[in-house]
């Protein structure tokens, strides 16, 4: 594992220290790693959402579409309709 040193103003360091103790992280490094993972996941989700928004809908999205989707999710099989 590589090491990276980060300089923080006192107010941010205090905030990080509070989060570490309140949220049960062992170290500030664990907290920062989690924030980075969340940011990476958020960026990936944003990319997927933008790609989906730019794509052409395969079929109209109606109330029955969402009912069917909810049903498949509850059954554990939220796969595409084409399958």
C-alpha positions as CSV (number, residue, x, y, z in Angstrom):
1,X,0.0,0.0,0.0
2,X,1.3,3.5,-0.9
3,X,1.4,6.4,1.5
4,X,0.1,9.9,0.8
5,X,0.4,12.8,3.2
6,X,-2.5,15.4,3.1
7,X,-2.4,18.8,4.8
8,X,-5.7,20.0,6.3
9,X,-6.6,23.2,8.0
10,X,-7.3,22.7,11.7
11,X,-11.1,22.9,11.3
12,X,-11.1,20.1,8.7
13,X,-8.7,17.9,10.8
14,X,-11.1,18.3,13.7
15,X,-14.0,17.3,11.5
16,X,-12.2,14.2,10.3
17,X,-11.2,13.3,13.9
18,X,-14.9,13.6,14.9
19,X,-16.0,11.5,12.1
20,X,-13.5,8.8,12.8
21,X,-14.6,8.5,16.4
22,X,-18.3,8.9,15.8
23,X,-18.5,6.5,12.9
24,X,-16.2,3.8,14.3
25,X,-13.3,4.1,11.9
26,X,-10.0,2.9,13.3
27,X,-8.0,5.7,11.7
28,X,-8.4,8.8,9.7
29,X,-6.9,6.9,6.8
30,X,-9.8,4.5,6.9
31,X,-12.2,7.4,6.8
32,X,-10.5,9.1,3.9
33,X,-10.3,5.8,1.9
34,X,-14.1,5.4,2.4
35,X,-14.7,8.9,1.1
36,X,-12.6,8.2,-1.9
37,X,-14.4,4.9,-2.6
38,X,-17.8,6.7,-2.3
39,X,-16.6,9.4,-4.7
40,X,-15.4,6.9,-7.2
41,X,-18.7,5.0,-7.0
42,X,-20.7,8.3,-7.3
43,X,-18.7,9.2,-10.4
44,X,-19.3,5.7,-11.9
45,X,-23.0,6.1,-11.2
46,X,-23.1,9.5,-12.7
47,X,-21.4,8.2,-15.9
48,X,-24.0,5.4,-16.1
49,X,-26.9,7.8,-15.6
50,X,-25.6,10.2,-18.2
51,X,-25.1,7.3,-20.7
52,X,-28.6,6.1,-19.9
53,X,-30.1,9.6,-20.4
54,X,-28.3,9.9,-23.7
55,X,-29.5,6.5,-25.0
56,X,-32.7,5.9,-26.9
57,X,-35.5,4.2,-24.9
58,X,-36.1,0.6,-26.1
59,X,-39.7,0.8,-25.1
60,X,-42.0,3.4,-23.4
61,X,-41.6,3.7,-19.7
62,X,-45.0,3.2,-18.2
63,X,-46.5,2.4,-14.8
64,X,-46.7,-1.3,-15.9
65,X,-43.0,-1.2,-16.8
66,X,-42.2,-0.1,-13.2
67,X,-44.6,-2.7,-11.7
68,X,-42.8,-5.4,-13.7
69,X,-39.4,-4.1,-12.6
70,X,-40.4,-4.0,-9.0
71,X,-41.7,-7.6,-9.3
72,X,-38.5,-8.8,-10.8
73,X,-36.4,-7.0,-8.2
74,X,-38.4,-8.6,-5.4
75,X,-37.8,-12.0,-6.9
76,X,-34.1,-11.3,-7.2
77,X,-34.0,-11.2,-11.0
78,X,-33.8,-7.6,-12.1
79,X,-32.3,-8.4,-15.5
80,X,-33.0,-6.8,-18.8
81,X,-36.4,-7.5,-20.5
82,X,-34.6,-8.8,-23.6
83,X,-33.4,-11.8,-21.8
